[in-house]
């Protein structure tokens, strides 16, 4: 038996070559349909006379596909098994034609090797998929500004005006249209939690990837796919969430070593074990993302634009965008569902999340870059957690309100570490404790709960997803105004003395106002649950801080002080971020 192997390189460059949300979603759908469907059909057609059902080809049954000779088709890898070397060469030739037509500009590596001998001594052949060069005599694609215009198409926003687009853009538009016209099954349940596609109405639609499948599910239920970032965010900021599984390589090796006859098995046997392991992670992540979205946006009205979009979901990797004020609730919900169900090694999938929040007018590649850096920072925290069998989930974030963003870790070192001189000594303030551990009874849940209590009543709808009616009853606990929040944020870098002085003044003023509203039945000596005093006492409890409300010295360091207050206030400030929309 012979194995044909194709490795895809620079996939993210292909996906995000255009900064338009429409093009990103369409590129992901086209890429997945090409690799997970077209190449599979081409490989099976060479060896088999009859093609299997489309449901199997678009599904995630790795064992059934392995019986048909498809060993892997995810994670940028494609392995297909053939009975002869000539059939494998024929497949590579057909694959080249398919890839040139659909994924022009992508770089792929190919090789064919005998399964019995292994692939170690067989070199790759590099194949760059050609595209028309962007010479000045050729008109550029007017939709994506990538590639040469070869045909005319109607503009998405103005159906009366035709524009000139490239062949690849036309393909992307075709697959994007499939997502926006996905039909719903006729039933009486009209909420986001009941999603069911009509099998006959969608017979000609091929949704081969997990990200597109999630979008199609919600479109089939009656929600609108946002065509651009402006429609997605409304008057909010944009959150780019990048997530990656923790320690998946070592977990797979440990899982594989437990399987019997692994080391003496064939390449196909080992590949089946790999597909079963990573396939379970893919299915679990897809389910968690879908359930997390449902839990976060359960009050989203029908026929409204979705305030989120999954851009990439493959293996243990995730990239999605959403309105900023829902980002951390969504992260918390996804992690909650992940922790509830184990994958193939009987342990839950844990992930590191990087969240970059900024105006959507900033270049997307910079937002994506920052989110990945924050993701890497969260991974460092996860790896450094002692005495854990499975690395815990972590989250790190950055909120950017200026017109440009740099490396978020370097920016944090410059902005969140303050050195002040007091008489003859120096004091160092660490204004952030990011990243944080995620999960039940973890520190991030504590500061999320505190952030909700800091919010004023006017923002109680935004504090919980999309106007949860329970929030109205809890409005009495939201007792910090926007002015107080920003005053505290600006005071933190001045030092722990000024911060504690301001907090004490705020508490004294709050008590003075409370005394004016005292009633005869209020004879409790303890602070009211909605008082500033109780709020800052809760903060001190989260910090295990007995000396003051906000800052406390690091263990063993008398001149180093840190606090979680800055991180809590950042979460609170999300509800105040807004931008002015253009009035047409």
RATA-V715979 format. One line per field, one symbol per residue. ss: DSSP state (a for helix, b for strand, c for the rest). psi: psi as a letter, one per 40 degrees, with the letter a starting at -180 (. if undefined). burial: # if it has 9 or more other C-alpha atoms within 8 Angstrom, else .. A space follows every 10 residues. Layout:
# RATA-V715979
ss->???
psi->???
burial->???
This chain:
# RATA-V715979
ss->cbbbbbbbbc aaaaaccccc aaaaaaaaaa aaaaaaaaaa aaaaaaaccc cccaaaaacc caaaaaaccb bbccccbbbb bbccaaaaaa aaaaaaaaaa aaccccbbbb bbbbcccccc ccccbbbbcc cccccccccb cccccccbcc bbbbcccccc cbbbbcaaaa aaaaaaaaaa cccbcccccc ccccccbccc ccccccccca aaaaaaaaaa cccbccccaa aaaccccbbb bbbbbccaaa aaaaaaaacc ccccccaaaa aaaaaaaaaa aaaaaaaaaa aaaaaacccc ccccbccbbb bbbbccbbbb bbbaaaaaaa aaaaaaaaaa cbcccccbcc bbbbbbbbcc cccaaaaaaa aaaaaaaaaa aaaccccccc cccbbbbbbc cccccccaaa aaaaacbbbb bbccbbbbbb cccccbbccc ccaaaaaaaa aaaaccaaaa aaacccccca aaacaaaccc caaaaaaaaa aacccaaaaa aaaaaaaaaa aaaaaacccc cccccccccc caaaaaaaaa aacccccccc cbbccccccb bbccaaaaaa aaaaaacccc cccc
psi->iihhhhhhif dddddfdieh dddddddddd dddddedddd dddddddidh iiiddddeaf gddddddeeh dieifeihhi hieidddddd dddddddddd ddfheihihi ihihddeied ehiihhhhhi ihigidehhi hedeehihhe iiihiddged hiihiidddd ddddddddde ehiiihiehf ieeghhihdd dfdehhgeid dddddddddd eeihhhdidd dddbeiihhh hhiiihfddd dddddddeii fddeiidddd dddddddddd dddddddddd ddddddfeeh iifihhfihh dhhhbfihhi iiideedddd dddddddded hiadefiihi ihhhhhhiie eihddddddd dddddddddd dddehifhdh hiiiiiihhh eaeiiahddd dddddehhhi hhbeiihhhh eieiiiiiih fidddddddd dddeiideed dedihffhdd dddedeegeh iddddddddd ddeeiddddd dddddddddd ddddddeiid egehdiiief iddddddddd ddefhedadc iiiihehdeh iiiedddddd ddedeehiih ihh.
burial->#########. #..###.### ########## ########## #######... .....###.. .#..##..## ####.##### ##..#.###. ##.###.### .######### #####..#.. ........#. .........# ####.##### ..###..... .######### ###.##.### .####..... .#..####.. .#....#### ########## ######.##. ###..##### ######.... ##..###... .#..#.#### ########## ######.### ####.###.. .#..###### ########## #######.## #########. ####..#### ########## .#...###.# #########. ##..#..... ########.# ....#..##. ##...###.. .....##### ###.#####. .#######.# #######.## ########.. ##.##.#### ....#..##. ###.##.### .##..##..# #......... .........# ##.####### ##..#..### ####.....# ########## #####..... ....
